């Protein structure tokens, strides 16, 4: 283990009594979340939105890759979608076809009623012609409905095209994956980046990990979930307390010294703690059942 030597224990433990408090000296503060935030698209780095040392919220834009061409494609996709939506909402052909079919059916009905009252007043040829027109009008309704459905499907395709350009724009903005502090810019304004190129380093400081080691022979079985307090001396202050919770007990035992690594999440909302500091980790007793 990398810092076993640095974490020499002064463990006050009354057996494995769950009501006992554990006190571990030389607990080491480390980062829980840290990342080399990378570019998702190739292009020129056109904007650095924050400075090194600045604290940012999750989702905060950190940098931007040149997106002028994608913006043009996005604008075109918006226009094409607007045209497609107008066509999809236009049911004039359907309504006209229905009206035409109603007229054709009415003409055919009048001609047939006339023949019933006055035989041969309308020729059979005329009756067949009117019937053909009526049948054609019904088919024209079906065709108009198919055309309208195709227009709606075309609109959905244009919506997908717009969504793709929107995503392409979003991928050209490098945003913070978690709340943290920008500690190093690895690329500068005007440099070319490729997908996966680390652009900056981000670390999360409002929650830190206090790592320590316990002797496996005296390790309680119910450590996870216990309250934990970190005691640490800060410049100008002494014995500052920071609350947290024990969240991890390693399933592995070091074969050399018989120790087990444990760590607690410590609240550092005021950002007064720094990774690399050492303090005393006090693990509270287990809660009564």
C-alpha positions as CSV (number, residue, x, y, z in Angstrom):
1,X,0.0,0.0,0.0
2,X,1.3,3.4,-1.0
3,X,1.2,5.3,2.3
4,X,1.1,2.5,4.9
5,X,4.4,3.8,6.3
6,X,3.0,7.4,6.6
7,X,-0.1,6.1,8.3
8,X,1.4,4.7,11.5
9,X,-1.5,3.9,13.7
10,X,-2.2,4.8,17.2
11,X,-5.4,2.7,17.6
12,X,-7.4,2.9,20.8
13,X,-9.7,0.0,20.5
14,X,-11.5,-2.0,23.2
15,X,-11.6,-5.4,21.4
16,X,-14.3,-5.5,18.7
17,X,-17.0,-4.0,20.8
18,X,-19.5,-2.3,18.4
19,X,-20.1,0.4,21.1
20,X,-16.5,1.4,21.1
21,X,-15.1,4.5,19.5
22,X,-12.1,4.0,17.1
23,X,-9.4,6.6,16.9
24,X,-6.9,6.4,14.1
25,X,-3.9,8.8,13.9
26,X,-2.4,9.9,10.6
27,X,-5.5,9.6,8.4
28,X,-4.6,11.0,5.0
29,X,-7.0,13.3,3.0
30,X,-7.3,12.4,-0.6
31,X,-9.6,13.3,-3.5
32,X,-12.9,11.4,-4.1
33,X,-13.5,12.9,-7.6
34,X,-10.9,14.3,-10.0
35,X,-10.7,14.2,-13.8
36,X,-8.7,15.4,-16.7
37,X,-11.7,16.8,-18.6
38,X,-11.3,16.0,-22.3
39,X,-12.7,17.3,-25.6
40,X,-15.5,15.4,-27.3
41,X,-14.9,16.9,-30.8
42,X,-12.0,17.9,-32.9
43,X,-11.4,21.6,-33.5
44,X,-9.7,24.8,-32.3
45,X,-10.1,25.7,-28.7
46,X,-11.8,29.1,-29.1
47,X,-12.7,30.0,-25.5
48,X,-11.4,29.3,-22.0
49,X,-14.3,30.3,-19.8
50,X,-12.8,30.0,-16.3
51,X,-9.4,30.6,-14.7
52,X,-7.2,28.2,-12.8
53,X,-8.2,28.1,-9.1
54,X,-11.8,29.0,-9.9
55,X,-14.6,26.9,-8.3
56,X,-17.3,25.8,-10.7
57,X,-20.7,24.1,-10.4
58,X,-21.6,20.9,-12.2
59,X,-22.5,21.6,-15.8
60,X,-20.7,25.0,-15.9
61,X,-19.1,25.6,-19.3
62,X,-15.4,25.5,-19.0
63,X,-14.2,25.9,-22.6
64,X,-15.5,25.9,-26.1
65,X,-14.4,24.4,-29.4
66,X,-14.9,26.5,-32.5
67,X,-18.6,25.9,-33.4
68,X,-19.3,28.4,-36.2
69,X,-19.9,25.8,-38.9
70,X,-22.1,23.7,-36.7
71,X,-24.2,26.7,-35.8
72,X,-24.9,27.2,-39.5
73,X,-25.9,23.6,-39.9
74,X,-28.1,24.0,-36.8
75,X,-29.8,27.1,-38.3
76,X,-30.4,25.3,-41.5
77,X,-31.9,22.3,-39.6
78,X,-34.2,24.6,-37.7
79,X,-35.5,26.2,-41.0
80,X,-36.0,22.8,-42.7
81,X,-37.9,21.6,-39.6
82,X,-40.1,24.7,-39.7
83,X,-40.9,23.9,-43.4
84,X,-41.6,20.3,-42.7
85,X,-43.8,21.2,-39.8
86,X,-45.9,23.5,-42.0
87,X,-46.4,20.8,-44.5
88,X,-47.3,18.2,-41.8
89,X,-49.9,20.6,-40.3
90,X,-51.4,21.4,-43.7
91,X,-54.5,19.2,-44.2
92,X,-56.0,21.3,-47.0
93,X,-55.7,18.5,-49.6
94,X,-57.4,16.0,-47.3
95,X,-60.3,18.4,-46.6
96,X,-60.6,19.3,-50.3
97,X,-60.6,15.6,-51.3
98,X,-63.4,14.9,-48.8
99,X,-65.4,17.8,-50.1
100,X,-64.9,16.7,-53.7
101,X,-65.9,13.1,-52.8
102,X,-69.1,14.4,-51.2
103,X,-70.0,16.4,-54.3
104,X,-69.3,13.5,-56.6
105,X,-71.4,11.1,-54.4
106,X,-74.2,13.7,-54.4
107,X,-74.2,14.0,-58.2
108,X,-74.2,10.2,-58.6
109,X,-77.1,9.9,-56.2
110,X,-79.2,12.6,-58.0
111,X,-78.6,10.9,-61.4
112,X,-79.7,7.5,-60.0
113,X,-82.8,9.0,-58.4
114,X,-83.6,10.7,-61.6
115,X,-83.5,7.4,-63.5
116,X,-85.7,5.8,-60.9
117,X,-88.4,8.5,-61.4
118,X,-87.8,9.0,-65.1
119,X,-86.3,5.9,-66.7
120,X,-83.5,6.5,-69.1
121,X,-83.4,10.3,-68.3
122,X,-79.7,9.8,-67.6
123,X,-77.7,7.5,-69.8
124,X,-75.9,4.4,-68.5
125,X,-72.7,5.9,-69.7
126,X,-73.2,9.1,-67.7
127,X,-74.1,7.0,-64.6
128,X,-70.8,5.0,-65.0
129,X,-68.9,8.2,-65.5
130,X,-70.3,9.7,-62.3
131,X,-69.6,6.5,-60.5
132,X,-66.0,6.6,-61.7
133,X,-65.7,10.2,-60.5
134,X,-67.1,9.2,-57.1
135,X,-64.7,6.3,-56.7
136,X,-61.8,8.4,-57.8
137,X,-62.7,11.0,-55.1
138,X,-62.6,8.4,-52.4
139,X,-59.2,7.3,-53.6
140,X,-58.0,10.9,-53.6
141,X,-59.0,11.1,-49.9
142,X,-56.8,8.1,-49.2
143,X,-53.9,9.6,-51.2
144,X,-54.2,12.9,-49.5
145,X,-54.1,11.2,-46.1
146,X,-51.0,9.2,-47.2
147,X,-49.3,12.4,-48.4
148,X,-50.1,14.0,-45.0
149,X,-48.7,11.1,-43.1
150,X,-45.5,11.1,-45.2
151,X,-45.2,14.9,-44.4
152,X,-45.4,14.1,-40.7
153,X,-42.8,11.4,-41.0
154,X,-40.6,13.8,-42.9
155,X,-41.0,16.3,-40.1
156,X,-39.8,13.6,-37.6
157,X,-36.7,13.1,-39.8
158,X,-36.0,16.9,-39.8
159,X,-36.5,16.9,-36.0
160,X,-33.8,14.2,-35.7
161,X,-31.5,16.3,-37.9
162,X,-32.1,19.3,-35.6
163,X,-31.4,17.1,-32.5
164,X,-28.1,15.9,-34.1
165,X,-26.9,19.5,-34.7
166,X,-28.0,20.5,-31.2
167,X,-26.0,17.6,-29.8
168,X,-23.0,18.6,-32.0
169,X,-23.2,22.1,-30.6
170,X,-23.3,20.8,-27.0
171,X,-20.3,18.5,-27.6
172,X,-18.3,21.5,-28.6
173,X,-18.8,23.0,-25.1
174,X,-16.7,21.4,-22.5
175,X,-18.7,21.4,-19.2
176,X,-17.8,20.5,-15.7
177,X,-18.8,16.8,-15.0
178,X,-19.0,17.5,-11.3
179,X,-18.7,20.6,-9.0
180,X,-15.0,21.3,-8.3
181,X,-12.0,23.6,-8.9
182,X,-10.0,24.0,-12.1
183,X,-6.4,23.4,-11.1
184,X,-4.6,23.2,-14.4
185,X,-5.2,24.1,-18.1
186,X,-3.5,21.5,-20.3
187,X,-4.4,23.3,-23.5
188,X,-4.5,27.0,-24.3
189,X,-6.7,29.2,-26.5
190,X,-6.1,28.6,-30.2
191,X,-4.7,25.1,-29.8
192,X,-6.1,22.2,-31.9
193,X,-7.7,19.4,-29.9
194,X,-8.8,15.9,-30.8
195,X,-11.6,13.9,-29.2
196,X,-10.2,12.6,-25.9
197,X,-7.5,15.3,-25.6
198,X,-7.2,16.3,-22.0
199,X,-8.0,20.1,-21.8
200,X,-8.0,20.8,-18.1
201,X,-7.8,19.2,-14.7
202,X,-10.8,19.4,-12.3
203,X,-10.9,18.3,-8.7
204,X,-13.7,18.2,-6.2
205,X,-13.0,19.7,-2.9
206,X,-16.3,20.0,-1.1
207,X,-16.1,16.3,-0.1
208,X,-12.8,14.6,0.6
209,X,-11.7,11.1,1.5
210,X,-10.0,10.4,4.8
211,X,-8.0,7.2,4.3
212,X,-6.5,5.2,7.1
213,X,-5.5,1.6,8.1
214,X,-6.8,-0.7,10.8
215,X,-5.3,-3.9,12.1
216,X,-7.4,-6.8,10.7
217,X,-7.3,-8.7,14.0
218,X,-9.3,-6.0,15.7
219,X,-11.5,-4.9,12.8
220,X,-15.2,-4.7,13.6
221,X,-17.7,-6.1,11.1
222,X,-20.1,-3.2,11.0
223,X,-17.8,-0.2,10.3
224,X,-19.6,0.9,7.1
225,X,-22.1,3.6,7.8
226,X,-20.7,4.7,11.2
227,X,-20.4,8.4,11.8
228,X,-16.8,9.7,11.4
229,X,-15.1,12.9,12.6
230,X,-11.8,14.2,11.3
231,X,-9.7,16.2,13.8
232,X,-7.1,18.3,12.2
233,X,-4.9,21.3,13.1
234,X,-5.1,24.1,10.6
235,X,-2.8,27.2,10.4
236,X,-3.9,29.5,13.2
237,X,-6.5,27.0,14.4
238,X,-6.3,23.9,16.5
239,X,-8.3,20.7,16.7
240,X,-10.9,21.6,14.0
241,X,-13.6,19.1,13.6
242,X,-15.1,17.9,10.3
243,X,-18.0,15.5,10.2
244,X,-18.5,12.6,7.8
245,X,-19.3,8.9,7.5
246,X,-17.3,5.7,7.1
247,X,-18.2,4.4,3.7
248,X,-15.6,1.9,2.7
249,X,-13.7,-1.1,4.2
250,X,-11.4,-2.9,1.8
251,X,-12.1,-6.6,1.5
252,X,-8.3,-7.2,1.2
253,X,-5.8,-7.6,4.0
254,X,-2.2,-6.5,3.4
255,X,-0.2,-9.8,3.8
256,X,2.9,-7.9,5.1
257,X,1.4,-5.9,8.0
258,X,-2.1,-7.4,8.3
259,X,-3.8,-4.0,7.9
260,X,-7.0,-3.1,6.1
261,X,-7.6,0.1,4.3
262,X,-10.7,2.1,5.3
263,X,-12.0,5.5,4.3
264,X,-14.6,8.0,5.3
265,X,-16.2,10.8,3.3
266,X,-15.6,14.1,5.0
267,X,-17.7,17.3,4.4
268,X,-15.5,20.2,3.3
269,X,-18.2,22.7,2.3
270,X,-16.0,25.7,3.3
271,X,-13.1,24.3,1.3
272,X,-10.7,24.7,4.3
273,X,-9.3,21.2,3.9
274,X,-6.8,20.2,1.3
275,X,-5.8,16.8,-0.2
276,X,-2.6,15.6,1.4
277,X,-3.3,16.9,4.9
278,X,-3.2,14.4,7.7
279,X,-5.3,14.3,10.8
280,X,-7.0,12.0,13.3
281,X,-10.0,10.0,12.2
282,X,-12.5,9.2,15.0
283,X,-15.0,6.5,14.0
284,X,-18.1,6.6,16.2
285,X,-19.8,3.6,17.8
286,X,-22.3,1.6,15.8
287,X,-25.9,2.6,16.2
288,X,-28.1,0.6,18.5
289,X,-30.4,-1.8,16.7
